[in-house]
Amino acid sequence: MDTQVSCKYIDKFLSPKQKESYCYFTEKFDELYNNPLYRHKFVVISGDSLIGIFDNFQNAIRDTVGKYKTGDYIIQELVRDDERVNFLSPALGF
């Protein structure tokens, strides 16, 4: 996962627990991604623990909020950078 943001550059944006979680995500990305049951899903990670795998972001949020303290977890979509669909919308008015 060499195209992802390095752990050392995210510390000012995340809580210490979220940084630990993101570093775990980047370290385990290939292992998780290579499991066909996890690929293209949303994973919830707290520290060095995978605590949930969901089909969509809404279910990940719904199941995680209330069970875990805000700032103690991250939710990441398990996709490679080259699989992301990025687009600009003229409706944004920038």
Buried (B, 14 or more C-beta within 10 A) or exposed (E): BEEEEEBEEBEEEBBEBBBBBBBBBBEBBEEBBEEEEBEEBBBBBBBEEBBBBBEEEEBBEEBBEEEBEEEBBBBBBBBBEEEEEEEEEEEEEE
